[in-house]
């Protein structure tokens, strides 16, 4: 509800932005000495803004990344020139309004979209969310997404999987390994390489997201929002070091092809080479190209492409079983050079948005990824005498293909005094895996000390290795038919109600089974009710369900080929979000998740995979992001959970903690801009992760740990060009720790970079 009186346009726009909860960007000279007739009543943001600006020859340009920019209508389009009085043109544009800058405390006002729901205010989104913008990714010299999730209070620090190429993120005690790209969910994360240079921001949704994205993602979803062309020219070069001798160069170039700014481009290029802090040789080449355009004033389209060529040698072993977790030095490399992995990925993405009127919006997107990958990995099983028996796996070049897309139609209408934004849509995601011959080869070695593993000779993989015909033994697909209604009753009450008829399909043959097909469907609802007791506070209650494919037991278990029934998880959540000040957001949520419990019984010599009992996770989350003072920025919070297995047929499981789920996390990252040295900021973080268990019987305890980071950033101008120098020390104390049951933590690492405009 707007109540803005007639008067000066500058004060009216400021009041409009605060009421609507959106960012407006414009040149102050554009609105100087201009007036408005005011605005009253209920309007959506775009229509209200157009009415407020009526008669001022100013056009409104929507930014899919969040917010709106204002520009003067060129003389050739000035409606006054032909005597016609029309409202300013509303267009859709790909250059993201820069949100989440360091100057704003890394706070992002709007999320790009969640499932079928379109862009909306972060505070008025009835889910627990945290957004990590590109400024923060750059300022901490993040080499990969692991550093981002280590810092975030909603996520456990994940290992970056050699075999899949994506982070295995744990949220609310559940793994989330299937990424979402620009709102398009992938059926599997296999082969889905993620490069930090292509990411504009990471939207972390904590909690069950089945209604939004289809199957799985019980603990949460990670949406990687990729970069788009900027509205002003950008020419930036960065040179740096990710740790050890890993030097890199990164170029970010963006701008417009035409004077009217209708067509844009952006290119991000990276070359990296050298050894990690523990001596693992790494090479990476990334090219990210984006083109976009306003085909008409109401029709926008873009095309994005990313090429990623990554290789790493001497990758740390995977620990399959560990008896004693203390005494392992993470500052050492334990693998020989031949233990390596290579990945070559091509990603293509295109989207279209059409706003024919204020009543209708059509949104669609399509994603394709093709990845070739090979892995040579060592797995270690610890013995009672603290030696290790190595199992060596070599997987020849294999292919992964991911397809995904959606189409949504938004309609806006009112029934009496109630406003609706009804969305109908369909989304689908498809994954297919191709391997050569019989796939990987396993070899076992003799018992060695951990330090001796580094000298392990590469085994003979056999004359037939890497040969044979290519086949497709595995296909996954999720289809979703969705309907959702975003309802506004008045200024205080609103609701979001939706249903997803979700279908999960799987085919397996050859290596994984004998022509087995699996297909199940379920109607998964979501209901959220929002209430604003005061202007700066939004409270909500929500309920959501998620369909998850029943596990098909692999060939390393006694019950190979068994297919478990589908799982429908349930989540209940109550939350509150409070704008402490314009650049500081406090969010908290209480939740309960119920999910069927699946695990390996770790029997010797061959285990059985079991579905028994119910995982119940009750917890509370708190997030505080933004500027506490003009000089102090923080991103912090924590998670506290009571997690256990209930209703199990095996009495030994009752009350046990689920595997690799930390009940407690507390994290804070802070930056302080020194007032007496302009341009200099000190940075640092403290990150605590509580103890977890490495097996279902809870006999393997993974110790808790606290990590410390420090850093500094200095910004100045040289030859009238902006120059930024960054230094970060990761794991300052050199803490030895485990990321999860199978992977060692990150050693002390010193990273630095220098960025300059040209």
Secondary structure, DSSP 8 states (H G I E B T S, - for coil): -EEE-SEEHHHHHHHHHHHHT--EE--HHHHTT-EE--EEE---HHHHHHHHTTTS-EEEEEETTSSEEEEE--GGG-GGGGT------EEEE-S----S-GGGTT--SEES-BTTB-SEESTT-SSEEEEEEHHHHHHTT-SSHHHHHHH-TTEE---B-TTT-SB-EEETTEEE---EETTEE-S--TT----GGGEEEEEEEES--HHHH-S--SSEEEEEEE----SS-EEEEEEEESSTT-EEEEEEEEEESSTT--EEEEEEEEEEEEE-TTS-EEEEEEEEEEEEEESSSSEEEEEEEEEEEEEESS---EEEE-S--TT--TTS--S-TT--EEEEEEEEEEEEEEEEETTEEEEEEEEEEEEEEEEEEEEEEE-TTS-EEEEEEEEEEEEEEEEEEEEEEEEEEEETTEEEEEEEEEEEEEEEEEEETT--EEEEEEEE-GGGGGG-------TTTT-S-EEEEEEEEEEEEEEEEEEE-SSSEEEEEEEEEEEEEEEE-GGG-SSEEEEEEEEEEEEEEEE-SSTTEEEEEEEEEEEE---B--TTSTTTT-B---EEEEEEEEEEEEEEETTEEEEEEEEEEEEEEEEE---SSS--EEEEEEEEEEEEEEEEEEESSSSEEEEEEEEEEEEEEES-SSGGGTT---TT--SEEEEEEEEEE-TTSTTEEEEEEEEEE--EESSTTS-SEE--EEEEEEEEEEEEEETTEEEEEEEEEESTT----BSSSS-B----EEEEEEEEE-
